[in-house]
Amino acid sequence: MGRPRRGESKRPTKEQLLWLIEQGESNCAIAARYAVYYTTVYKWKRYYKLPMDPRGIPLPYFQLSPEEFQLLVGGVLGDGNLELQRTSRNPTFRETKKLLHRPYLECESYELQRLLPSVKNQTRKDGGEVANLETRACSNLLPLRRAFYPEGKKVIPKALMWQLLPLGLAVWYMGDGSFHQQRKWAGLATNSFTKEENEWLADDYFPRAWGVYPKLNRCIGSYERSRESWSIRFSVADTRRVVEAMAPYIVPIMSYKIGRIQA
């Protein structure tokens, strides 16, 4: 397939239209190339079932760097999700934070720039504002999607956990971690996972991978009122060990989570 030639008047093939979108051409630029109205380009996209928003077009495959892998695994363990779009078979990475924590998402966006992320403010149904990061759809996120969502619901990917480094742990903690200022202990809000998964984290993973021995904490009415939920809490001594490992990777805006309050 050759690239489309300027001045062509017939409707482009799906592959030609996809090529133009991947080059970043706007609807107006495509319309000028084919000497048609820009509304005609919308009709072509609808005919080929392509997303109206060019961000939904999948990126070409590339190998994730070790840093990207850590950021994504830690992100999905925490507040992030790998979502499948209706217009693409490939997942996007999405993470939502309080508007106050938008600088954190901007730092993450910079590190994931090969996935062409965008950070935007959004208004929730209740009128509150949040910051949202979303990458382009990408086929190299599929292995992570399958590991985290084998049956459609997020689980602890045990095979990936042993590859988690301090950077990945820090990203996970900046998403779901908390620090008790008075008692000096830290915890992870793992209450979206099952009791069995939390037991594996507390009894097997953390002792073997990090040399710490967290305790299970029963959550009452904090996640789903219809079922028991559990989270992880570290002792004061174990908190020091975990914080020491993560500290070099904690973004300043999130330093309060390791007991360092910003002035």
Backbone torsions as a table, in degrees:
resi	resn	phi	psi	omega
1	MET	NA	122.4	176.4
2	GLY	-87.3	161.0	177.8
3	ARG	-68.8	148.4	-177.9
4	PRO	-65.9	147.4	-179.0
5	ARG	-96.0	141.0	-179.7
6	ARG	-63.5	138.9	179.6
7	GLY	94.8	-4.8	177.6
8	GLU	-64.8	137.7	-176.3
9	SER	-104.5	-19.5	-178.9
10	LYS	-80.3	162.8	-179.7
11	ARG	-65.6	133.3	178.9
12	PRO	-70.7	160.0	172.9
13	THR	-72.8	166.7	178.3
14	LYS	-60.2	-40.8	-179.0
15	GLU	-65.4	-40.0	178.5
16	GLN	-65.6	-42.5	179.9
17	LEU	-65.6	-40.5	178.3
18	LEU	-63.3	-40.2	179.0
19	TRP	-61.4	-43.3	-179.6
20	LEU	-63.6	-41.2	-179.6
21	ILE	-66.1	-40.4	179.2
22	GLU	-65.1	-25.0	176.2
23	GLN	-80.5	-3.5	177.1
24	GLY	88.4	12.9	-179.5
25	GLU	-73.3	134.5	179.2
26	SER	-76.5	171.2	177.4
27	ASN	-61.7	-38.4	179.8
28	CYS	-66.0	-39.1	179.7
29	ALA	-66.7	-40.5	178.1
30	ILE	-65.2	-40.0	179.3
31	ALA	-62.4	-41.5	179.6
32	ALA	-66.0	-36.6	179.8
33	ARG	-61.6	-38.6	-176.0
34	TYR	-102.2	5.6	178.1
35	ALA	56.0	49.4	177.7
36	VAL	-132.0	169.9	173.7
37	TYR	-71.5	150.9	-178.5
38	TYR	-65.0	-25.1	176.8
39	THR	-65.4	-26.6	177.5
40	THR	-66.1	-34.2	179.0
41	VAL	-64.0	-39.2	175.9
42	TYR	-59.9	-41.5	179.8
43	LYS	-64.5	-39.1	177.3
44	TRP	-62.8	-44.4	179.8
45	LYS	-61.9	-41.1	179.1
46	ARG	-66.7	-38.8	179.7
47	TYR	-62.0	-42.3	-178.9
48	TYR	-87.5	0.5	-179.7
49	LYS	60.0	41.4	174.2
50	LEU	-95.1	149.0	179.7
51	PRO	-65.2	143.3	177.5
52	MET	-65.7	-34.9	179.7
53	ASP	-86.3	121.1	-178.7
54	PRO	-61.0	-17.2	178.9
55	ARG	-67.4	-17.6	179.4
56	GLY	-80.9	-6.5	178.9
57	ILE	-75.6	127.3	-177.6
58	PRO	-61.8	145.9	173.5
59	LEU	-79.2	153.2	171.9
60	PRO	-60.3	154.0	-177.8
61	TYR	-69.4	138.8	170.0
62	PHE	-148.7	157.5	-178.0
63	GLN	-77.3	129.8	176.9
64	LEU	-66.1	138.6	174.7
65	SER	-75.5	162.1	177.1
66	PRO	-56.3	-38.4	179.6
67	GLU	-67.0	-42.9	178.4
68	GLU	-62.5	-40.9	178.9
69	PHE	-59.9	-46.9	-179.4
70	GLN	-63.7	-43.3	179.8
71	LEU	-62.2	-41.5	-177.1
72	LEU	-73.2	-45.1	179.8
73	VAL	-63.7	-47.0	177.6
74	GLY	-62.7	-38.0	179.9
75	GLY	-65.4	-43.1	-178.6
76	VAL	-72.0	-33.1	173.9
77	LEU	-60.8	-31.4	-179.1
78	GLY	-94.0	-118.5	-174.3
79	ASP	-84.5	-12.9	-173.2
80	GLY	-82.2	165.7	177.4
81	ASN	-142.8	151.1	171.3
82	LEU	-105.8	105.7	-171.3
83	GLU	-106.0	140.5	174.4
84	LEU	-93.5	127.2	178.9
85	GLN	-87.6	152.6	179.2
86	ARG	-65.0	-25.0	-176.0
87	THR	-98.6	5.6	-178.2
88	SER	-148.1	144.4	175.7
89	ARG	-83.5	-7.5	-177.9
90	ASN	-102.1	146.6	-177.2
91	PRO	-83.5	159.1	168.9
92	THR	-114.8	152.9	174.1
93	PHE	-95.9	129.1	-179.0
94	ARG	-132.0	138.6	177.0
95	GLU	-143.6	136.8	-178.4
96	THR	-120.1	137.0	179.5
97	LYS	-134.3	166.8	169.4
98	LYS	-59.0	151.7	179.8
99	LEU	-59.1	-31.7	177.8
100	LEU	-59.4	-30.4	-175.6
101	HIS	-97.7	18.0	177.1
102	ARG	-57.0	-38.0	177.3
103	PRO	-56.4	-32.1	176.8
104	TYR	-64.1	-45.7	179.7
105	LEU	-64.4	-34.3	178.7
106	GLU	-67.5	-37.2	174.6
107	CYS	-64.0	-43.7	179.4
108	GLU	-64.2	-39.3	178.6
109	SER	-60.7	-40.0	179.4
110	TYR	-63.0	-42.0	-178.3
111	GLU	-72.0	-23.5	-179.6
112	LEU	-105.8	26.7	-170.7
113	GLN	-62.6	-23.3	178.7
114	ARG	-68.0	-19.3	177.0
115	LEU	-90.9	7.7	178.4
116	LEU	49.8	58.6	180.0
117	PRO	-77.6	158.9	171.1
118	SER	-127.9	146.3	176.0
119	VAL	-118.6	120.8	-177.1
120	LYS	-133.8	150.9	171.5
121	ASN	-84.2	140.6	179.2
122	GLN	-132.6	148.5	177.2
123	THR	-101.1	124.6	179.9
124	ARG	-77.8	170.8	-179.6
125	LYS	-62.7	-29.7	179.8
126	ASP	-83.4	4.2	177.7
127	GLY	93.7	-12.1	178.6
128	GLY	-74.7	155.1	180.0
129	GLU	-107.0	141.2	176.4
130	VAL	-133.0	164.9	173.5
131	ALA	-105.9	137.8	-175.8
132	ASN	-129.5	131.0	173.7
133	LEU	-106.4	134.5	177.1
134	GLU	-143.6	130.9	177.9
135	THR	-92.7	173.2	170.6
136	ARG	-72.5	156.7	173.4
137	ALA	-65.0	137.8	-174.5
138	CYS	-149.3	132.8	-177.1
139	SER	-67.6	-26.4	-179.2
140	ASN	-76.6	0.3	171.4
141	LEU	-90.6	-8.3	-178.0
142	LEU	-61.3	-44.0	178.2
143	PRO	-58.8	-38.5	177.8
144	LEU	-68.4	-39.9	177.5
145	ARG	-59.7	-44.6	-179.3
146	ARG	-67.0	-35.0	-180.0
147	ALA	-70.9	-40.0	-177.0
148	PHE	-84.1	-26.8	-174.7
149	TYR	-130.1	61.1	-175.9
150	PRO	-62.3	-28.8	178.7
151	GLU	-127.6	24.2	176.6
152	GLY	96.2	-16.6	179.9
153	LYS	-113.3	138.7	-176.5
154	LYS	-64.1	133.0	178.0
155	VAL	-129.7	170.2	171.5
156	ILE	-77.6	117.0	-179.7
157	PRO	-82.7	92.1	-170.9
158	LYS	-57.5	-38.8	-178.9
159	ALA	-64.4	-35.6	-179.5
160	LEU	-77.4	-26.0	-174.3
161	MET	-60.4	-34.8	-178.5
162	TRP	-71.5	-10.6	176.7
163	GLN	-95.4	-1.3	-177.3
164	LEU	-73.1	127.9	179.0
165	LEU	-107.0	174.4	-179.8
166	PRO	-52.0	-35.7	177.3
167	LEU	-60.9	-48.7	179.6
168	GLY	-63.1	-40.5	178.1
169	LEU	-62.9	-40.8	179.4
170	ALA	-63.6	-40.9	178.6
171	VAL	-64.5	-43.2	176.3
172	TRP	-58.7	-46.3	-177.2
173	TYR	-67.5	-39.2	178.0
174	MET	-64.9	-22.1	175.7
175	GLY	-84.8	-52.6	-172.0
176	ASP	-116.6	6.1	-177.4
177	GLY	-86.1	161.8	175.9
178	SER	-148.5	156.8	-178.6
179	PHE	-134.1	127.1	178.3
180	HIS	-86.2	109.4	-172.7
181	GLN	-62.8	-37.7	-176.6
182	GLN	-80.8	-43.7	-175.8
183	ARG	-90.7	-10.9	173.5
184	LYS	64.3	32.9	173.2
185	TRP	-116.1	155.9	-179.5
186	ALA	-113.9	158.6	178.3
187	GLY	-146.6	164.2	175.4
188	LEU	-122.0	128.4	178.8
189	ALA	-81.1	79.9	-179.3
190	THR	-96.1	23.9	-173.9
191	ASN	-73.7	-3.6	173.0
192	SER	-83.0	-10.6	178.9
193	PHE	-99.1	163.2	-176.0
194	THR	-73.3	166.6	177.0
195	LYS	-62.1	-39.6	-180.0
196	GLU	-62.7	-40.1	178.3
197	GLU	-67.0	-40.1	178.0
198	ASN	-65.8	-38.3	176.8
199	GLU	-63.5	-39.4	177.9
200	TRP	-63.9	-41.9	177.8
201	LEU	-61.3	-45.8	-174.6
202	ALA	-75.3	-38.7	-171.8
203	ASP	-94.9	-22.7	-174.6
204	ASP	-121.4	-58.6	-171.1
205	TYR	-64.3	-60.1	-175.0
206	PHE	-63.1	-41.1	176.4
207	PRO	-61.4	-41.5	-176.4
208	ARG	-79.8	-37.4	-174.9
209	ALA	-86.4	-33.1	-171.9
210	TRP	-126.7	-4.9	178.6
211	GLY	69.8	26.2	178.1
212	VAL	-123.9	160.3	-172.0
213	TYR	-130.9	78.6	-178.9
214	PRO	-69.7	161.0	177.3
215	LYS	-109.7	151.0	174.9
216	LEU	-78.2	139.9	178.2
217	ASN	-122.7	119.8	-178.6
218	ARG	-76.9	127.9	-179.5
219	CYS	-101.2	131.7	-177.8
220	ILE	-111.2	114.7	175.3
221	GLY	64.7	23.1	-175.4
222	SER	-101.8	-22.1	-178.3
223	TYR	-120.1	-69.1	176.0
224	GLU	-126.9	116.8	-176.8
225	ARG	-64.3	-19.0	-175.9
226	SER	-83.0	-5.4	-178.1
227	ARG	-151.2	161.0	173.9
228	GLU	-67.6	147.5	173.0
229	SER	-138.6	157.4	-171.7
230	TRP	-136.2	149.0	174.5
231	SER	-133.5	178.0	-175.3
232	ILE	-116.2	137.8	177.7
233	ARG	-129.6	134.4	178.9
234	PHE	-97.9	145.3	173.7
235	SER	-67.5	168.7	179.5
236	VAL	-59.6	-45.1	-179.5
237	ALA	-64.6	-43.2	179.4
238	ASP	-68.2	-33.1	176.5
239	THR	-59.6	-42.2	178.6
240	ARG	-60.1	-41.4	-179.2
241	ARG	-66.1	-45.2	-178.1
242	VAL	-66.1	-44.4	-179.6
243	VAL	-63.2	-39.0	178.8
244	GLU	-60.7	-37.8	179.1
245	ALA	-71.2	-37.6	-173.6
246	MET	-87.6	-25.3	-168.4
247	ALA	-49.4	-41.8	-178.4
248	PRO	-62.9	-16.8	-174.2
249	TYR	-109.9	2.0	-178.4
250	ILE	-79.2	124.6	178.4
251	VAL	-69.4	138.9	-175.6
252	PRO	-50.2	-39.7	-178.1
253	ILE	-64.0	-20.3	-179.3
254	MET	-105.5	10.6	-175.3
255	SER	-66.1	-19.6	177.3
256	TYR	-62.3	-20.4	-178.8
257	LYS	-77.6	-8.7	173.9
258	ILE	-118.9	20.7	174.8
259	GLY	86.8	14.0	179.0
260	ARG	-115.3	98.4	-177.2
261	ILE	-80.6	131.8	177.4
262	GLN	-71.0	143.6	178.3
263	ALA	-71.4	NA	NA
